[in-house]
Amino acid sequence: MTETAATPVPVPLLDQRLTTAPDSPFGIDTLRIRGIETLCWRQSFPHLRAVFAHTAQFAARDYLVYESERQTYAEHHRQVAALAHALTTRFGIRKGDRVALAMRNYPEWPAVFWASVAIGAIIVPLNAWLTGGELAYALADSGSRLLVVDAERLASLEPHLPTLTELEATVVVRSTGALPAQVHAWGEVLAEPYPAELPPCALDPEDDAAIYYTSGTTGRPKGALLTHRNICANQVTGVYLRARTEFRYGRTPQPPTQQLGQLISVPLFHVTGSVAMLIGSTIQGSKLVFMRRWDPEDAIRLIERERLNSFGGVPSMPLQVIESPIFRQHDTSSVMAVLFGGAPPSPELARRIKDVFPNASASNGYGLTETAGVATVNVAEDYLAKPASAGVPAPVSRVKIMDRDASAELPVGETGEIWIRGPQVFKGYWRNPEATAKALVDGWLRSGDLGYVDEEGALFVVDRTKDMLLRGGENIYCIEVENALHTHPDVLDVAVVGIPDPILGERVGAMVQLRAGATADAAALRTHVAARIAAFKVPERIDIVHQPLPRNANGKILKPQVKAAMGLG
């Protein structure tokens, strides 16, 4: 194709036929995986160790930037090799062992990730916003043998460490105080003169790579087990989508002539942060700039200072950037991509991004932890044409809409449950065969979300079948918050609902019926709950009532009526 004013923009189906021909870089094979015929990228990396080895070619480039700290790819490779040897020789970590990770987005985070997966260990990234008790549950459930943690997380976990019988050692980063028994300082662990090359390890695409804990419908989180194939498949999908955008403009995709830069503004403990952003940018040899915490003004300054080419997160993040009073005072012309997901975006956001970042393409997507973050993607001109859509699946993935009974696929335009199939669909829930059997049906993942597809295969997500809120990209299962409220002696009944919010998508609200004669107020209930669950799950609004909550004939709380009574319906 030659770019002209008349270059047609093909529809997604035709586009995929052109770009996935057998002799193209994006050829597709059909493989039998766990008994299921699955479409797979022919040229996918076999495992994450191979991904990391691929990046040795970028040795002289900056890799990680955090505040005043900088680390090149070569320096990071040496650090990862040293840590991998420490894991195997000092701590006895072997293939299949679990190594947990709980910290802010510090430069040590990627080092632990790469070192663990390169020796065949299963990395367990834990949500750094959880309470000590919540972190302890995930550590016990995963059977992690080693934990790498920052000083803040160590302080919250320390009372629970004696109960974690399978946890043999803890390594703490960025701590200057005295350490408890069995807790080792990061610098001391890496002080040995370890070899500069990784220890040997044979890996297979179907080997287990990571366990990401998701909020649970029963109030307990479940560990979503991803294989090396799951994660690597989405890396090829990312490269494909960038190439596809070039094809749509009539251009032949070319490697970047200079190093790209990515602002990592979302937590690495989520698949968006680690699988999509960390690994996806590392494969390209990009510079990754970390933030201690999200701040739109800091983001603007970093984009200008580091000449960053992409940033994003939940839709509220780019919105906060472009609405910042200092936005026009800084040069953000280097931005070529604005990426977001994790919350429903406003259709107007795409147009606003195009106005203020004329050189950039915006993209939105839909995915779950169980799909390694990606199920569908809506990018560039497709996004401008259908900003309300979550996009189309990658050529190796399939999406179908099933009826309420899960017995029949629904036609175009009809709303039902979204089912997903592809090489990125997870292996199952860790040590939870019952939950796995409910989620996976003949290789199809039941998402628990409601949506429909149009005549071009574009997915539109309209609701969730799970009783769940989505606050700033964080899944919050209502039952977990309700259970925490029920532990207060004054609480008789409770219903947790979402409060619409233009920035976060939803905030947590609750209606609480008190026992007769009880005197607890909203502040007391929030304090009680805050000691039991993470701060982002604590209800920001609690309406106290003394009459029974509305229920149907089967005794189920009618949450639409609860929301209406709170003025939210």
ZAKOLSE-957380 format. One record per residue (C-alpha): residue in one letter; x, y, z. Coordinates in steps of 0.5 Angstrom, whole numbers, padded with zeros to 4 digits, always signed. Last residue first. Layout:
N
AXYZ ...
% end
This chain:
569
G-0061+0011+0081 L-0056+0015+0086 G-0061+0018+0090 M-0059+0014+0096 A-0066+0011+0096 A-0065+0010+0088 K-0059+0006+0090 V-0062+0002+0095 Q-0068+0000+0090 P-0063-0002+0084 K-0059-0006+0090 L-0065-0010+0091 I-0063-0015+0097 K-0064-0022+0096 G-0069-0025+0100 N-0072-0030+0095 A-0078-0026+0095 N-0074-0020+0093 R-0071-0015+0098 P-0071-0008+0100 L-0067-0006+0107 P-0071-0007+0113 Q-0072+0000+0117 H-0067+0003+0122 V-0063+0007+0116 I-0055+0009+0116 D-0053+0012+0109 I-0045+0011+0109 R-0041+0015+0104 E-0034+0014+0103 P-0034+0006+0103 V-0027+0003+0105 K-0025-0001+0099 F-0019+0004+0097 A-0017+0004+0104 A-0015-0004+0104 I-0020-0008+0109 R-0020-0010+0116 A-0018-0004+0120 A-0021+0001+0115 V-0028-0003+0116 H-0028+0000+0124 T-0026+0007+0122 R-0031+0007+0117 L-0037+0005+0121 A-0035+0010+0127 A-0035+0015+0122 A-0042+0013+0119 D-0045+0013+0126 A-0046+0007+0131 T-0052+0008+0136 A-0055+0002+0136 G-0062+0001+0140 A-0065-0004+0135 R-0059-0006+0130 L-0057-0002+0125 Q-0059-0002+0118 V-0053+0000+0113 M-0053+0003+0106 A-0046+0003+0103 G-0042+0007+0098 V-0036+0006+0094 R-0034+0011+0089 E-0035+0009+0082 G-0032+0012+0075 L-0026+0015+0079 I-0026+0021+0075 P-0033+0023+0074 D-0036+0019+0080 P-0042+0015+0080 I-0043+0012+0087 G-0043+0004+0087 V-0047+0000+0092 V-0046-0004+0098 A-0052-0007+0102 V-0052-0008+0109 D-0056-0011+0115 L-0056-0012+0122 V-0050-0007+0124 D-0048-0005+0131 P-0044-0011+0133 H-0039-0009+0127 T-0037-0015+0123 H-0042-0014+0118 L-0039-0008+0115 A-0033-0012+0113 N-0037-0018+0110 E-0041-0012+0106 V-0034-0010+0104 E-0032-0016+0101 I-0039-0018+0099 C-0039-0011+0094 Y-0033-0014+0090 I-0028-0008+0089 N-0024-0008+0082 E-0019-0003+0082 G-0018+0001+0076 G-0020+0008+0079 R-0026+0005+0083 L-0030-0001+0079 L-0035-0004+0083 M-0037-0011+0083 D-0043-0015+0084 K-0042-0020+0078 T-0046-0019+0072 R-0043-0013+0070 D-0046-0008+0065 V-0045-0005+0058 V-0039-0007+0055 F-0039-0006+0047 L-0035-0011+0043 A-0033-0009+0036 G-0034-0015+0031 E-0036-0011+0025 E-0043-0012+0025 D-0044-0010+0032 V-0042-0014+0039 Y-0046-0014+0045 G-0044-0013+0053 L-0045-0016+0060 D-0039-0018+0064 G-0038-0024+0068 S-0032-0026+0064 R-0034-0033+0062 L-0027-0035+0059 W-0028-0040+0054 G-0023-0046+0053 D-0028-0051+0054 V-0032-0048+0059 L-0027-0044+0064 A-0030-0039+0070 K-0034-0044+0073 A-0029-0050+0073 T-0024-0045+0075 A-0028-0043+0081 E-0028-0051+0083 P-0021-0052+0082 N-0019-0047+0087 R-0011-0049+0088 W-0009-0043+0084 Y-0015-0041+0079 G-0014-0043+0072 K-0010-0043+0066 F-0011-0036+0064 V-0013-0034+0057 Q-0008-0031+0053 P-0008-0036+0048 G-0015-0035+0046 R-0022-0035+0048 I-0027-0030+0051 W-0034-0030+0053 I-0038-0024+0054 E-0045-0025+0058 G-0051-0023+0054 T-0053-0017+0050 E-0056-0017+0043 G-0053-0013+0037 V-0050-0019+0033 P-0053-0026+0035 L-0053-0029+0041 E-0049-0036+0043 A-0053-0041+0046 S-0053-0045+0052 A-0050-0040+0057 D-0057-0040+0061 R-0057-0032+0061 D-0055-0032+0053 M-0048-0032+0051 I-0044-0027+0047 K-0038-0029+0043 V-0030-0026+0043 R-0025-0030+0040 S-0017-0029+0040 V-0011-0030+0035 P-0013-0024+0031 A-0014-0020+0036 P-0021-0018+0039 V-0024-0012+0037 G-0025-0005+0040 A-0028-0003+0047 S-0033+0001+0044 A-0036+0008+0046 P-0031+0011+0042 K-0033+0008+0035 A-0030+0012+0030 L-0025+0016+0034 Y-0023+0009+0037 D-0022+0006+0030 E-0018+0011+0027 A-0013+0010+0033 V-0014+0004+0037 N-0020+0000+0040 V-0017-0006+0044 T-0020-0013+0046 A-0018-0019+0050 V-0012-0016+0054 G-0010-0016+0061 A-0007-0023+0062 T-0014-0025+0060 E-0015-0028+0067 T-0013-0021+0070 L-0019-0018+0065 G-0019-0015+0059 Y-0022-0009+0055 G-0019-0004+0051 N-0018+0004+0050 S-0013+0007+0045 A-0011+0014+0043 S-0007+0016+0038 A-0002+0022+0038 N+0001+0027+0034 P-0005+0032+0035 F-0004+0031+0043 V-0009+0037+0045 D-0014+0036+0040 K-0014+0028+0039 I-0014+0027+0046 R-0020+0032+0047 R-0023+0027+0041 A-0022+0021+0045 L-0024+0023+0051 E-0031+0025+0049 P-0033+0018+0048 S-0032+0018+0056 P-0028+0012+0058 P-0031+0006+0062 A-0026+0004+0067 G-0020-0001+0067 G-0017+0002+0060 F-0013+0007+0058 L-0007+0009+0053 V-0005+0015+0050 A+0000+0015+0044 M+0005+0019+0041 V+0007+0024+0046 S+0013+0028+0044 S+0009+0035+0044 T+0008+0035+0051 D+0012+0042+0052 H+0010+0045+0058 Q+0006+0051+0060 R-0001+0049+0057 F-0001+0043+0062 I+0000+0048+0068 P-0008+0049+0070 S-0009+0041+0069 E-0015+0039+0065 I-0010+0035+0060 V-0007+0032+0065 Q-0013+0030+0069 L-0017+0027+0063 P-0011+0023+0061 M-0011+0020+0069 S-0019+0019+0069 P-0019+0014+0063 V-0015+0009+0068 G-0008+0009+0066 G-0004+0013+0061 F+0003+0015+0058 S+0006+0015+0051 N+0012+0018+0048 L+0016+0021+0053 R+0021+0027+0052 E+0024+0026+0059 R+0024+0033+0062 E+0017+0034+0058 I+0013+0028+0060 L+0016+0028+0067 R+0013+0035+0068 I+0007+0033+0065 A+0007+0027+0070 D+0009+0031+0076 E+0003+0036+0074 P-0002+0030+0074 D+0000+0027+0080 W+0000+0019+0081 R+0005+0016+0086 R+0012+0014+0087 M+0012+0015+0079 F+0016+0011+0075 V+0020+0013+0068 L+0021+0007+0063 K+0026+0008+0057 S+0024+0003+0051 G+0028-0002+0049 Q+0022-0005+0045 I+0021-0011+0049 T+0022-0007+0055 S+0015-0003+0053 G+0011-0009+0053 I+0014-0012+0059 L+0013-0006+0063 M+0006-0003+0060 A+0002-0009+0058 V+0004-0015+0063 S+0007-0011+0069 G+0002-0005+0069 T-0004-0007+0066 V-0003-0014+0069 H-0004-0010+0076 F+0002-0011+0081 L+0006-0006+0077 P+0001+0000+0079 V-0001+0005+0074 S+0004+0011+0072 I+0009+0008+0068 L+0011+0014+0063 Q+0014+0011+0057 G+0020+0013+0053 L+0022+0011+0046 Q+0029+0010+0044 Q+0030+0013+0037 T+0029+0011+0030 P+0023+0007+0032 P+0023+0000+0028 Q+0019+0001+0021 P+0012-0001+0020 T+0010+0000+0012 R+0005+0006+0011 G-0002+0006+0008 Y-0005+0009+0014 R-0009+0003+0016 F-0002-0001+0015 E+0001+0004+0021 T-0004+0002+0026 R-0004-0005+0024 A+0004-0005+0026 R+0002-0002+0033 L-0003-0007+0034 Y+0001-0013+0032 V+0007-0011+0037 G+0002-0011+0042 T-0001-0017+0040 V+0006-0020+0040 Q+0006-0018+0047 N+0000-0021+0049 A+0002-0028+0047 C+0008-0027+0051 I+0004-0027+0058 N-0001-0033+0056 R+0005-0037+0054 H+0009-0036+0060 T+0003-0038+0064 L-0002-0034+0068 L-0005-0037+0074 A-0011-0032+0077 G-0010-0033+0085 K-0017-0032+0088 P-0019-0026+0093 R-0023-0028+0099 G-0030-0024+0100 T-0034-0030+0096 T-0034-0026+0090 G-0027-0025+0090 S-0022-0020+0089 T-0016-0022+0084 Y-0010-0024+0086 Y-0005-0025+0080 I-0001-0031+0080 A+0005-0031+0075 A+0009-0036+0070 D+0007-0043+0070 D+0010-0047+0065 E+0006-0048+0058 P+0011-0044+0054 D+0016-0049+0056 L+0023-0047+0060 A+0030-0050+0061 C+0034-0046+0067 P+0041-0044+0067 P+0043-0039+0072 L+0043-0032+0069 E+0050-0029+0067 A+0054-0024+0071 P+0056-0029+0076 Y+0055-0027+0083 P+0060-0023+0087 E+0056-0023+0094 A+0053-0016+0096 L+0046-0017+0092 V+0043-0020+0099 E+0046-0015+0103 G+0044-0009+0099 W+0037-0012+0099 A+0037-0013+0107 H+0034-0019+0109 V+0029-0021+0114 Q+0029-0028+0117 A+0029-0024+0124 P+0027-0017+0124 L+0030-0012+0121 A+0033-0005+0124 G+0032+0001+0120 T+0034+0004+0114 S+0030+0000+0109 R+0030+0001+0101 V+0028-0006+0100 V+0026-0011+0104 V+0028-0019+0103 T+0024-0024+0107 A+0025-0031+0108 E+0022-0038+0109 L+0015-0037+0108 E+0011-0043+0108 T+0009-0042+0116 L+0006-0035+0115 T+0003-0035+0122 P+0010-0031+0125 L+0010-0026+0119 H+0003-0023+0121 P+0005-0018+0126 E+0011-0016+0121 L+0006-0015+0115 S+0004-0008+0116 A+0011-0005+0117 L+0014-0010+0112 R+0009-0006+0107 E+0012+0000+0108 A+0019-0002+0108 D+0019-0005+0101 V+0018-0012+0100 V+0021-0018+0097 L+0018-0025+0099 L+0020-0032+0099 R+0017-0039+0100 S+0010-0037+0097 G+0005-0042+0099 S+0000-0038+0094 D-0006-0038+0100 A-0001-0036+0105 L+0002-0030+0102 A-0005-0028+0099 Y-0008-0029+0106 A-0002-0025+0109 L-0003-0019+0104 E-0010-0018+0106 G-0008-0018+0114 G-0003-0013+0113 T-0008-0009+0109 L-0008-0008+0101 W-0005-0002+0098 A+0001-0006+0095 N-0003-0011+0091 L+0001-0017+0091 P+0005-0019+0085 V+0006-0027+0086 I+0012-0029+0081 I+0012-0036+0079 A+0019-0039+0079 G+0022-0042+0073 I+0029-0038+0074 A+0028-0033+0069 V+0021-0032+0072 S+0024-0030+0078 A+0030-0026+0076 W+0025-0022+0071 F+0020-0020+0077 V+0025-0019+0082 A+0029-0014+0078 P+0022-0011+0075 W+0020-0009+0082 E+0027-0006+0085 P+0026+0000+0080 Y+0021+0002+0085 N+0013+0002+0083 R+0011+0001+0090 M+0012-0006+0094 A+0010-0013+0095 L+0013-0018+0091 A+0012-0026+0092 V+0016-0031+0090 R+0013-0038+0089 D+0017-0044+0087 G+0015-0048+0081 K+0022-0048+0078 R+0027-0048+0085 I+0029-0042+0090 G+0034-0045+0095 F+0035-0038+0098 R+0042-0037+0098 T+0044-0041+0091 T+0037-0040+0087 L+0035-0034+0089 A+0042-0031+0090 H+0043-0033+0083 A+0037-0030+0080 L+0039-0023+0084 A+0046-0023+0081 A+0043-0024+0074 V+0037-0019+0075 Q+0043-0014+0077 R+0047-0015+0071 H+0041-0014+0067 H+0039-0008+0070 E+0046-0005+0069 A+0046-0007+0062 Y+0039-0004+0061 T+0041+0002+0064 Q+0039+0005+0071 R+0037+0012+0073 E+0036+0015+0080 S+0034+0022+0081 E+0026+0021+0081 Y+0026+0014+0078 V+0028+0012+0071 L+0029+0005+0069 Y+0032+0003+0062 D+0037+0008+0060 R+0040+0005+0053 A+0047+0002+0053 A+0045-0005+0053 F+0039-0005+0048 Q+0041-0011+0045 A+0041-0015+0052 T+0033-0014+0051 H+0032-0021+0047 A+0035-0024+0053 F+0029-0022+0058 V+0024-0024+0052 A+0027-0031+0052 R+0027-0031+0060 L+0019-0029+0059 H+0017-0036+0055 P+0017-0038+0048 F+0017-0031+0045 S+0011-0031+0039 Q+0013-0032+0032 R+0007-0037+0030 W+0002-0033+0034 C-0003-0038+0037 L-0010-0040+0035 T-0012-0045+0040 E-0015-0052+0039 I-0017-0054+0047 G-0014-0061+0050 R-0009-0057+0055 I-0007-0053+0049 R-0007-0056+0042 L-0004-0051+0037 T-0007-0047+0031 D-0002-0043+0028 I-0002-0036+0026 G+0002-0031+0022 F+0004-0024+0024 P+0011-0023+0021 S+0008-0025+0015 D+0008-0031+0011 P+0002-0034+0013 A-0002-0028+0012 T-0004-0025+0018 T-0004-0017+0016 L-0008-0018+0010 R-0014-0022+0013 Q-0014-0018+0020 D-0015-0011+0016 L-0021-0015+0012 L-0024-0016+0019 P-0022-0010+0022 V-0026-0005+0017 P-0021-0002+0012 V-0019+0005+0012 P-0018+0007+0004 T-0012+0011+0002 A-0015+0017-0002 A-0011+0022+0001 T-0005+0018-0001 E+0000+0013+0003 T+0002+0007-0001 M+0000+0000+0000 
% end
